[in-house]
Amino acid sequence: MKSIESFPRLSLGIFPTPIHKLENISRLLGREVYIKRDDMTGLGLGGNKVRKLEFLLADAKAQGAEIVFTTGGAQSNHAMLTAAAAGRLGMKAILVLKKRGVTDCAGNQLLERLMGTDVRFVDTDDYADIYAEMDRIGQEMGRAYYKIPCGGSNALGALGYVDCAREIAGQGLHFDHIVCAEGSGGTMAGLALGAKLFLPGTKVHGMMVDTDPFDRITPALMRETAALLEIAPEITPEDYPLRDMCGPGYAIASEAGNAAVSLMARQEGIFLDPVYTGKAFAGLLEMAEEGVFAAEDRVLFLHSGGAGGLFAVKMELRLS
Ligand SMILES: *Cc1c(COP(=O)(O)O)cnc(C)c1O
């Protein structure tokens, strides 16, 4: 296996991120529940994309890129963090975002305004159109450019979460289960592969917050990431259990997700977001309820960030 250190990497975040017990949630669920604070990765408002960008932007730099393009929804946390990182590295970020969703000056749009980011909206849901638009802009500008896919979810980006699994292994506690959100797949694929390599006996569960075919995307990305590391482990559906937590749609708050955001805020003083982590934590609560975890199992929830969405995505709160 090729070592993770052998890949070029920039230092953008502060690692390792803390792991700590959720005392009140543990008491409520009658089992040990811990949280991995990737909402505290140290760039922008924190979040999972920082780990991916350390590898992706190192590759962009190595290729001599002056402009870095990325895409996503109008409130993409990934796009905002790409802009934040690019600014620090003296590169120009151009965000080509889908018009659908919240485009007013709220949440991540506000943060992009503050950073003076070049944001362009395109009226399409087809990523092929978006990547073609990036090529058009890049060629028009006549400078070397680098395209980062939606969510930074290619093999190089997923390597950031293989490394996160290694980081968790070094933090001293064994976890029987890790629960994370799955939006474009890189985090889940990286963690699930990383668990096979560094966390024997740990199962990683992907809480799907979009409607893409993650049953195909996840193993494919795990295999591509493994190939980057020059290994070819056997990968079966046991290695990447998935759960549909999307609710009414991607980036549309769900009742279960909102309740989970509120529960975490009340019990632990920690804020999740309505698009990713709230729905993912709702999935953890469902699994506890259904008995997916054994009584003595220790569970780790990955807080992957997303604070921007909390201030932009409408949450119909029906809370007592
Ligand atoms: C992007 C994102 C995710 C999902 O990660 P993927 O690697 O895209 O599946 C989860 N949580 C937050 C806050 C995100 O911004």
The ligand as an ORCA input file, in Angstrom:
! r2SCAN-3c Opt
* xyz 0 1
  C     -20.667     18.039      1.981
  C     -21.177     17.803      3.335
  C     -21.470     16.509      3.794
  C     -21.447     15.298      2.900
  O     -20.175     14.888      2.592
  P     -19.925     14.176      1.188
  O     -18.500     13.839      1.211
  O     -20.265     15.212      0.149
  O     -20.827     13.015      1.073
  C     -21.845     16.338      5.104
  N     -21.963     17.383      5.931
  C     -21.728     18.640      5.529
  C     -21.928     19.738      6.503
  C     -21.320     18.908      4.221
  O     -21.086     20.165      3.845
*
